[in-house]
């Protein structure tokens, strides 16, 4: 199975960012992380792309899936793997 690209806007120590990292690691998912902490331009980019102002903001391919709670809900419902991996 081929993994779709995953991008996460995050800050270093936010607890939800840490949980998102752990969930992606547990699933064996490679991802790119953009640290928006202390960088107003990157934070604005995240807000423009996701229409949200909290971290983390997670994208699978071009799809904004939201934050950690959203990703965890997709995982619990069995829908996350279908988004992450092409069959």
Biopython code that builds the backbone (N, CA, C, O; Angstrom):
import numpy as np
from Bio.PDB.StructureBuilder import StructureBuilder

atoms = [
    (1, "UNK", "N", (0.837, -1.179, 0.000)),
    (1, "UNK", "CA", (0.000, 0.000, 0.000)),
    (1, "UNK", "C", (0.883, 1.243, 0.000)),
    (1, "UNK", "O", (1.879, 1.322, 0.719)),
    (2, "UNK", "N", (0.499, 2.187, -0.806)),
    (2, "UNK", "CA", (1.230, 3.437, -0.882)),
    (2, "UNK", "C", (0.593, 4.457, 0.064)),
    (2, "UNK", "O", (-0.625, 4.626, 0.091)),
    (3, "UNK", "N", (1.447, 5.129, 0.835)),
    (3, "UNK", "CA", (0.952, 6.133, 1.776)),
    (3, "UNK", "C", (0.797, 7.476, 1.081)),
    (3, "UNK", "O", (1.670, 7.910, 0.329)),
    (4, "UNK", "N", (-0.317, 8.116, 1.343)),
    (4, "UNK", "CA", (-0.514, 9.487, 0.853)),
    (4, "UNK", "C", (0.344, 10.431, 1.698)),
    (4, "UNK", "O", (0.659, 10.120, 2.847)),
    (5, "UNK", "N", (0.722, 11.580, 1.136)),
    (5, "UNK", "CA", (1.513, 12.536, 1.917)),
    (5, "UNK", "C", (0.712, 13.086, 3.099)),
    (5, "UNK", "O", (-0.476, 13.386, 2.978)),
    (6, "UNK", "N", (1.380, 13.207, 4.224)),
    (6, "UNK", "CA", (0.758, 13.744, 5.431)),
    (6, "UNK", "C", (1.577, 14.948, 5.877)),
    (6, "UNK", "O", (2.804, 14.886, 5.964)),
    (7, "UNK", "N", (0.877, 16.047, 6.158)),
    (7, "UNK", "CA", (1.499, 17.280, 6.601)),
    (7, "UNK", "C", (0.806, 17.716, 7.882)),
    (7, "UNK", "O", (-0.422, 17.745, 7.965)),
    (8, "UNK", "N", (1.620, 18.054, 8.884)),
    (8, "UNK", "CA", (1.043, 18.497, 10.148)),
    (8, "UNK", "C", (1.673, 19.827, 10.553)),
    (8, "UNK", "O", (2.891, 19.934, 10.696)),
    (9, "UNK", "N", (0.822, 20.838, 10.736)),
    (9, "UNK", "CA", (1.243, 22.102, 11.320)),
    (9, "UNK", "C", (1.132, 21.924, 12.827)),
    (9, "UNK", "O", (0.091, 21.500, 13.329)),
    (10, "UNK", "N", (2.199, 22.246, 13.550)),
    (10, "UNK", "CA", (2.215, 21.958, 14.980)),
    (10, "UNK", "C", (3.148, 22.918, 15.707)),
    (10, "UNK", "O", (3.870, 23.705, 15.095)),
    (11, "UNK", "N", (3.108, 22.826, 17.031)),
    (11, "UNK", "CA", (4.111, 23.463, 17.875)),
    (11, "UNK", "C", (4.804, 22.356, 18.657)),
    (11, "UNK", "O", (4.307, 21.232, 18.734)),
    (12, "UNK", "N", (5.930, 22.676, 19.222)),
    (12, "UNK", "CA", (6.742, 21.630, 19.857)),
    (12, "UNK", "C", (6.076, 20.933, 21.027)),
    (12, "UNK", "O", (6.106, 19.706, 21.113)),
    (13, "UNK", "N", (5.476, 21.696, 21.927)),
    (13, "UNK", "CA", (5.055, 21.109, 23.194)),
    (13, "UNK", "C", (3.551, 21.041, 23.413)),
    (13, "UNK", "O", (3.106, 20.706, 24.510)),
    (14, "UNK", "N", (2.771, 21.349, 22.405)),
    (14, "UNK", "CA", (1.322, 21.275, 22.581)),
    (14, "UNK", "C", (0.923, 19.808, 22.804)),
    (14, "UNK", "O", (1.359, 18.934, 22.056)),
    (15, "UNK", "N", (0.095, 19.530, 23.831)),
    (15, "UNK", "CA", (-0.259, 18.138, 24.133)),
    (15, "UNK", "C", (-1.002, 17.438, 22.992)),
    (15, "UNK", "O", (-0.828, 16.237, 22.787)),
    (16, "UNK", "N", (-1.816, 18.169, 22.260)),
    (16, "UNK", "CA", (-2.533, 17.549, 21.139)),
    (16, "UNK", "C", (-1.576, 17.241, 19.987)),
    (16, "UNK", "O", (-1.759, 16.260, 19.265)),
    (17, "UNK", "N", (-0.565, 18.079, 19.822)),
    (17, "UNK", "CA", (0.457, 17.800, 18.803)),
    (17, "UNK", "C", (1.231, 16.538, 19.172)),
    (17, "UNK", "O", (1.524, 15.708, 18.311)),
    (18, "UNK", "N", (1.561, 16.397, 20.454)),
    (18, "UNK", "CA", (2.270, 15.199, 20.916)),
    (18, "UNK", "C", (1.421, 13.950, 20.678)),
    (18, "UNK", "O", (1.936, 12.923, 20.236)),
    (19, "UNK", "N", (0.140, 14.036, 20.965)),
    (19, "UNK", "CA", (-0.755, 12.889, 20.751)),
    (19, "UNK", "C", (-0.863, 12.551, 19.267)),
    (19, "UNK", "O", (-0.883, 11.377, 18.896)),
    (20, "UNK", "N", (-0.934, 13.574, 18.419)),
    (20, "UNK", "CA", (-1.007, 13.341, 16.974)),
    (20, "UNK", "C", (0.259, 12.652, 16.483)),
    (20, "UNK", "O", (0.192, 11.724, 15.676)),
    (21, "UNK", "N", (1.413, 13.106, 16.968)),
    (21, "UNK", "CA", (2.680, 12.459, 16.584)),
    (21, "UNK", "C", (2.672, 10.984, 16.995)),
    (21, "UNK", "O", (3.084, 10.115, 16.228)),
    (22, "UNK", "N", (2.195, 10.714, 18.221)),
    (22, "UNK", "CA", (2.177, 9.329, 18.711)),
    (22, "UNK", "C", (1.245, 8.456, 17.877)),
    (22, "UNK", "O", (1.578, 7.312, 17.569)),
    (23, "UNK", "N", (0.086, 8.987, 17.513)),
    (23, "UNK", "CA", (-0.861, 8.212, 16.704)),
    (23, "UNK", "C", (-0.267, 7.911, 15.333)),
    (23, "UNK", "O", (-0.351, 6.779, 14.856)),
    (24, "UNK", "N", (0.326, 8.905, 14.701)),
    (24, "UNK", "CA", (0.934, 8.681, 13.384)),
    (24, "UNK", "C", (2.092, 7.693, 13.485)),
    (24, "UNK", "O", (2.252, 6.831, 12.621)),
    (25, "UNK", "N", (2.897, 7.813, 14.536)),
    (25, "UNK", "CA", (4.021, 6.883, 14.730)),
    (25, "UNK", "C", (3.511, 5.462, 14.940)),
    (25, "UNK", "O", (4.048, 4.509, 14.375)),
    (26, "UNK", "N", (2.470, 5.329, 15.758)),
    (26, "UNK", "CA", (1.907, 3.994, 16.030)),
    (26, "UNK", "C", (1.410, 3.331, 14.752)),
    (26, "UNK", "O", (1.489, 2.111, 14.606)),
    (27, "UNK", "N", (0.897, 4.140, 13.828)),
    (27, "UNK", "CA", (0.401, 3.603, 12.560)),
    (27, "UNK", "C", (1.519, 3.437, 11.531)),
    (27, "UNK", "O", (1.277, 2.941, 10.431)),
    (28, "UNK", "N", (2.749, 3.851, 11.882)),
    (28, "UNK", "CA", (3.866, 3.732, 10.957)),
    (28, "UNK", "C", (3.818, 4.728, 9.811)),
    (28, "UNK", "O", (4.337, 4.461, 8.727)),
    (29, "UNK", "N", (3.191, 5.883, 10.050)),
    (29, "UNK", "CA", (2.993, 6.888, 9.009)),
    (29, "UNK", "C", (4.143, 7.889, 9.022)),
    (29, "UNK", "O", (4.496, 8.443, 10.064)),
    (30, "UNK", "N", (4.710, 8.105, 7.860)),
    (30, "UNK", "CA", (5.697, 9.164, 7.708)),
    (30, "UNK", "C", (4.944, 10.460, 7.429)),
    (30, "UNK", "O", (3.945, 10.466, 6.711)),
    (31, "UNK", "N", (5.433, 11.554, 8.004)),
    (31, "UNK", "CA", (4.758, 12.831, 7.818)),
    (31, "UNK", "C", (5.771, 13.958, 7.855)),
    (31, "UNK", "O", (6.860, 13.835, 8.416)),
    (32, "UNK", "N", (5.375, 15.061, 7.237)),
    (32, "UNK", "CA", (6.160, 16.287, 7.305)),
    (32, "UNK", "C", (5.520, 17.164, 8.359)),
    (32, "UNK", "O", (4.297, 17.298, 8.411)),
    (33, "UNK", "N", (6.356, 17.763, 9.203)),
    (33, "UNK", "CA", (5.839, 18.646, 10.238)),
    (33, "UNK", "C", (6.373, 20.052, 10.015)),
    (33, "UNK", "O", (7.564, 20.253, 9.777)),
    (34, "UNK", "N", (5.471, 21.018, 10.096)),
    (34, "UNK", "CA", (5.840, 22.428, 10.014)),
    (34, "UNK", "C", (5.595, 23.041, 11.382)),
    (34, "UNK", "O", (4.460, 23.085, 11.857)),
    (35, "UNK", "N", (6.663, 23.514, 12.014)),
    (35, "UNK", "CA", (6.569, 24.119, 13.338)),
    (35, "UNK", "C", (6.146, 25.574, 13.172)),
    (35, "UNK", "O", (6.898, 26.395, 12.646)),
    (36, "UNK", "N", (4.935, 25.882, 13.628)),
    (36, "UNK", "CA", (4.402, 27.235, 13.501)),
    (36, "UNK", "C", (4.639, 28.071, 14.750)),
    (36, "UNK", "O", (4.278, 29.247, 14.786)),
    (37, "UNK", "N", (5.241, 27.476, 15.770)),
    (37, "UNK", "CA", (5.497, 28.201, 17.009)),
    (37, "UNK", "C", (6.443, 29.369, 16.776)),
    (37, "UNK", "O", (7.564, 29.189, 16.301)),
    (38, "UNK", "N", (5.985, 30.558, 17.112)),
    (38, "UNK", "CA", (6.823, 31.739, 16.988)),
    (38, "UNK", "C", (6.994, 32.254, 15.570)),
    (38, "UNK", "O", (7.796, 33.160, 15.341)),
    (39, "UNK", "N", (6.261, 31.700, 14.614)),
    (39, "UNK", "CA", (6.378, 32.164, 13.226)),
    (39, "UNK", "C", (4.996, 32.584, 12.725)),
    (39, "UNK", "O", (4.189, 31.753, 12.309)),
    (40, "UNK", "N", (4.749, 33.876, 12.774)),
    (40, "UNK", "CA", (3.423, 34.398, 12.428)),
    (40, "UNK", "C", (3.041, 34.082, 10.989)),
    (40, "UNK", "O", (1.876, 33.799, 10.711)),
    (41, "UNK", "N", (3.998, 34.125, 10.074)),
    (41, "UNK", "CA", (3.694, 33.859, 8.661)),
    (41, "UNK", "C", (3.249, 32.408, 8.466)),
    (41, "UNK", "O", (2.300, 32.146, 7.728)),
    (42, "UNK", "N", (3.933, 31.463, 9.125)),
    (42, "UNK", "CA", (3.535, 30.056, 9.006)),
    (42, "UNK", "C", (2.182, 29.814, 9.681)),
    (42, "UNK", "O", (1.366, 29.037, 9.184)),
    (43, "UNK", "N", (1.950, 30.482, 10.813)),
    (43, "UNK", "CA", (0.654, 30.339, 11.496)),
    (43, "UNK", "C", (-0.469, 30.847, 10.591)),
    (43, "UNK", "O", (-1.523, 30.219, 10.491)),
    (44, "UNK", "N", (-0.243, 31.979, 9.936)),
    (44, "UNK", "CA", (-1.247, 32.517, 9.014)),
    (44, "UNK", "C", (-1.480, 31.573, 7.839)),
    (44, "UNK", "O", (-2.614, 31.398, 7.395)),
    (45, "UNK", "N", (-0.413, 30.970, 7.339)),
    (45, "UNK", "CA", (-0.542, 29.983, 6.255)),
    (45, "UNK", "C", (-1.418, 28.820, 6.705)),
    (45, "UNK", "O", (-2.302, 28.379, 5.970)),
    (46, "UNK", "N", (-1.168, 28.322, 7.925)),
    (46, "UNK", "CA", (-1.959, 27.221, 8.474)),
    (46, "UNK", "C", (-3.425, 27.613, 8.567)),
    (46, "UNK", "O", (-4.302, 26.842, 8.177)),
    (47, "UNK", "N", (-3.696, 28.806, 9.082)),
    (47, "UNK", "CA", (-5.084, 29.264, 9.219)),
    (47, "UNK", "C", (-5.764, 29.399, 7.865)),
    (47, "UNK", "O", (-6.929, 29.033, 7.712)),
    (48, "UNK", "N", (-5.045, 29.920, 6.888)),
    (48, "UNK", "CA", (-5.615, 30.104, 5.552)),
    (48, "UNK", "C", (-5.962, 28.749, 4.929)),
    (48, "UNK", "O", (-7.022, 28.594, 4.323)),
    (49, "UNK", "N", (-5.076, 27.781, 5.077)),
    (49, "UNK", "CA", (-5.295, 26.473, 4.449)),
    (49, "UNK", "C", (-6.347, 25.634, 5.174)),
    (49, "UNK", "O", (-7.122, 24.920, 4.539)),
    (50, "UNK", "N", (-6.371, 25.723, 6.496)),
    (50, "UNK", "CA", (-7.262, 24.853, 7.279)),
    (50, "UNK", "C", (-8.553, 25.543, 7.713)),
    (50, "UNK", "O", (-9.520, 24.875, 8.078)),
    (51, "UNK", "N", (-8.574, 26.867, 7.677)),
    (51, "UNK", "CA", (-9.703, 27.645, 8.194)),
    (51, "UNK", "C", (-9.878, 27.443, 9.698)),
    (51, "UNK", "O", (-10.977, 27.599, 10.230)),
    (52, "UNK", "N", (-8.786, 27.094, 10.375)),
    (52, "UNK", "CA", (-8.797, 26.901, 11.831)),
    (52, "UNK", "C", (-7.576, 27.587, 12.424)),
    (52, "UNK", "O", (-6.580, 27.815, 11.738)),
    (53, "UNK", "N", (-7.670, 27.915, 13.729)),
    (53, "UNK", "CA", (-6.575, 28.644, 14.354)),
    (53, "UNK", "C", (-5.970, 27.918, 15.548)),
    (53, "UNK", "O", (-5.419, 28.548, 16.450)),
    (54, "UNK", "N", (-6.073, 26.599, 15.554)),
    (54, "UNK", "CA", (-5.479, 25.800, 16.623)),
    (54, "UNK", "C", (-4.532, 24.770, 16.020)),
    (54, "UNK", "O", (-4.639, 24.413, 14.847)),
    (55, "UNK", "N", (-3.604, 24.303, 16.852)),
    (55, "UNK", "CA", (-2.690, 23.236, 16.428)),
    (55, "UNK", "C", (-3.020, 21.974, 17.189)),
    (55, "UNK", "O", (-3.517, 22.034, 18.313)),
    (56, "UNK", "N", (-2.747, 20.827, 16.584)),
    (56, "UNK", "CA", (-2.208, 20.665, 15.244)),
    (56, "UNK", "C", (-3.296, 20.800, 14.186)),
    (56, "UNK", "O", (-4.487, 20.677, 14.470)),
    (57, "UNK", "N", (-2.857, 21.054, 12.971)),
    (57, "UNK", "CA", (-3.728, 20.968, 11.796)),
    (57, "UNK", "C", (-3.088, 19.957, 10.861)),
    (57, "UNK", "O", (-1.927, 20.099, 10.478)),
    (58, "UNK", "N", (-3.845, 18.944, 10.500)),
    (58, "UNK", "CA", (-3.307, 17.792, 9.785)),
    (58, "UNK", "C", (-3.954, 17.698, 8.416)),
    (58, "UNK", "O", (-5.170, 17.821, 8.267)),
    (59, "UNK", "N", (-3.113, 17.477, 7.426)),
    (59, "UNK", "CA", (-3.558, 17.323, 6.051)),
    (59, "UNK", "C", (-3.105, 15.961, 5.549)),
    (59, "UNK", "O", (-1.963, 15.555, 5.765)),
    (60, "UNK", "N", (-4.008, 15.266, 4.881)),
    (60, "UNK", "CA", (-3.673, 14.020, 4.186)),
    (60, "UNK", "C", (-3.904, 14.312, 2.714)),
    (60, "UNK", "O", (-5.036, 14.524, 2.279)),
    (61, "UNK", "N", (-2.816, 14.321, 1.953)),
    (61, "UNK", "CA", (-2.914, 14.810, 0.588)),
    (61, "UNK", "C", (-3.375, 16.253, 0.644)),
    (61, "UNK", "O", (-2.808, 17.050, 1.392)),
    (62, "UNK", "N", (-4.389, 16.607, -0.129)),
    (62, "UNK", "CA", (-4.928, 17.969, -0.127)),
    (62, "UNK", "C", (-6.084, 18.145, 0.852)),
    (62, "UNK", "O", (-6.651, 19.233, 0.945)),
    (63, "UNK", "N", (-6.438, 17.097, 1.577)),
    (63, "UNK", "CA", (-7.590, 17.119, 2.465)),
    (63, "UNK", "C", (-7.199, 17.552, 3.881)),
    (63, "UNK", "O", (-6.341, 16.932, 4.510)),
    (64, "UNK", "N", (-7.828, 18.608, 4.372)),
    (64, "UNK", "CA", (-7.641, 19.021, 5.756)),
    (64, "UNK", "C", (-8.547, 18.151, 6.617)),
    (64, "UNK", "O", (-9.769, 18.186, 6.473)),
    (65, "UNK", "N", (-7.942, 17.364, 7.519)),
    (65, "UNK", "CA", (-8.764, 16.505, 8.375)),
    (65, "UNK", "C", (-8.994, 17.112, 9.745)),
    (65, "UNK", "O", (-9.721, 16.539, 10.557)),
    (66, "UNK", "N", (-8.383, 18.270, 10.022)),
    (66, "UNK", "CA", (-8.562, 18.929, 11.305)),
    (66, "UNK", "C", (-7.412, 18.643, 12.246)),
    (66, "UNK", "O", (-6.267, 18.482, 11.824)),
    (67, "UNK", "N", (-7.735, 18.581, 13.531)),
    (67, "UNK", "CA", (-6.720, 18.396, 14.555)),
    (67, "UNK", "C", (-6.651, 16.967, 15.065)),
    (67, "UNK", "O", (-7.161, 16.040, 14.437)),
    (68, "UNK", "N", (-6.010, 16.808, 16.218)),
    (68, "UNK", "CA", (-5.826, 15.471, 16.782)),
    (68, "UNK", "C", (-7.164, 14.787, 17.057)),
    (68, "UNK", "O", (-7.350, 13.627, 16.691)),
    (69, "UNK", "N", (-8.092, 15.492, 17.694)),
    (69, "UNK", "CA", (-9.380, 14.865, 18.027)),
    (69, "UNK", "C", (-10.080, 14.353, 16.771)),
    (69, "UNK", "O", (-10.676, 13.276, 16.779)),
    (70, "UNK", "N", (-10.003, 15.131, 15.697)),
    (70, "UNK", "CA", (-10.615, 14.714, 14.431)),
    (70, "UNK", "C", (-9.928, 13.464, 13.871)),
    (70, "UNK", "O", (-10.587, 12.533, 13.409)),
    (71, "UNK", "N", (-8.597, 13.461, 13.922)),
    (71, "UNK", "CA", (-7.853, 12.312, 13.411)),
    (71, "UNK", "C", (-8.123, 11.067, 14.265)),
    (71, "UNK", "O", (-8.278, 9.969, 13.729)),
    (72, "UNK", "N", (-8.179, 11.234, 15.575)),
    (72, "UNK", "CA", (-8.462, 10.096, 16.459)),
    (72, "UNK", "C", (-9.861, 9.548, 16.211)),
    (72, "UNK", "O", (-10.066, 8.335, 16.256)),
    (73, "UNK", "N", (-10.823, 10.423, 15.952)),
    (73, "UNK", "CA", (-12.185, 9.969, 15.657)),
    (73, "UNK", "C", (-12.219, 9.192, 14.350)),
    (73, "UNK", "O", (-12.906, 8.175, 14.246)),
    (74, "UNK", "N", (-11.481, 9.667, 13.353)),
    (74, "UNK", "CA", (-11.392, 8.913, 12.087)),
    (74, "UNK", "C", (-10.771, 7.541, 12.321)),
    (74, "UNK", "O", (-11.199, 6.551, 11.726)),
    (75, "UNK", "N", (-9.762, 7.482, 13.186)),
    (75, "UNK", "CA", (-9.115, 6.211, 13.482)),
    (75, "UNK", "C", (-10.076, 5.261, 14.194)),
    (75, "UNK", "O", (-10.160, 4.082, 13.848)),
    (76, "UNK", "N", (-10.797, 5.775, 15.183)),
    (76, "UNK", "CA", (-11.754, 4.931, 15.924)),
    (76, "UNK", "C", (-12.860, 4.403, 15.023)),
    (76, "UNK", "O", (-13.345, 3.289, 15.217)),
    (77, "UNK", "N", (-13.260, 5.201, 14.037)),
    (77, "UNK", "CA", (-14.346, 4.780, 13.140)),
    (77, "UNK", "C", (-13.847, 3.878, 12.008)),
    (77, "UNK", "O", (-14.641, 3.373, 11.214)),
    (78, "UNK", "N", (-12.531, 3.680, 11.941)),
    (78, "UNK", "CA", (-11.972, 2.827, 10.896)),
    (78, "UNK", "C", (-11.785, 3.528, 9.563)),
    (78, "UNK", "O", (-11.512, 2.867, 8.561)),
    (79, "UNK", "N", (-11.922, 4.845, 9.521)),
    (79, "UNK", "CA", (-11.833, 5.576, 8.259)),
    (79, "UNK", "C", (-10.451, 6.177, 7.993)),
    (79, "UNK", "O", (-10.165, 6.584, 6.867)),
    (80, "UNK", "N", (-9.595, 6.238, 9.009)),
    (80, "UNK", "CA", (-8.305, 6.899, 8.838)),
    (80, "UNK", "C", (-7.394, 6.150, 7.871)),
    (80, "UNK", "O", (-6.765, 6.770, 7.014)),
    (81, "UNK", "N", (-7.314, 4.842, 7.994)),
    (81, "UNK", "CA", (-6.416, 4.069, 7.113)),
    (81, "UNK", "C", (-6.764, 4.256, 5.648)),
    (81, "UNK", "O", (-5.867, 4.319, 4.807)),
    (82, "UNK", "N", (-8.047, 4.346, 5.322)),
    (82, "UNK", "CA", (-8.448, 4.538, 3.929)),
    (82, "UNK", "C", (-7.986, 5.888, 3.399)),
    (82, "UNK", "O", (-7.701, 6.028, 2.210)),
    (83, "UNK", "N", (-7.913, 6.889, 4.287)),
    (83, "UNK", "CA", (-7.415, 8.197, 3.886)),
    (83, "UNK", "C", (-5.888, 8.193, 3.739)),
    (83, "UNK", "O", (-5.331, 8.834, 2.848)),
    (84, "UNK", "N", (-5.233, 7.456, 4.634)),
    (84, "UNK", "CA", (-3.774, 7.447, 4.663)),
    (84, "UNK", "C", (-3.146, 6.617, 3.559)),
    (84, "UNK", "O", (-2.093, 6.979, 3.034)),
    (85, "UNK", "N", (-3.776, 5.512, 3.203)),
    (85, "UNK", "CA", (-3.137, 4.550, 2.310)),
    (85, "UNK", "C", (-3.979, 4.300, 1.065)),
    (85, "UNK", "O", (-5.185, 4.065, 1.147)),
    (86, "UNK", "N", (-3.319, 4.355, -0.087)),
    (86, "UNK", "CA", (-3.977, 4.015, -1.352)),
    (86, "UNK", "C", (-3.923, 2.504, -1.493)),
    (86, "UNK", "O", (-2.908, 1.883, -1.176)),
    (87, "UNK", "N", (-5.007, 1.912, -1.965)),
    (87, "UNK", "CA", (-4.995, 0.456, -2.140)),
    (87, "UNK", "C", (-4.562, 0.049, -3.516)),
    (87, "UNK", "O", (-4.501, -1.143, -3.818)),
]
sb = StructureBuilder()
sb.init_structure("model")
sb.init_model(0)
sb.init_chain("A")
sb.init_seg("    ")
for serial, (resi, resn, name, xyz) in enumerate(atoms, 1):
    if name == "N":
        sb.init_residue(resn, " ", resi, " ")
    sb.init_atom(name, np.array(xyz, "f"), 0.0, 1.0, " ", f" {name:<3s}", serial, name[0])
structure = sb.get_structure()
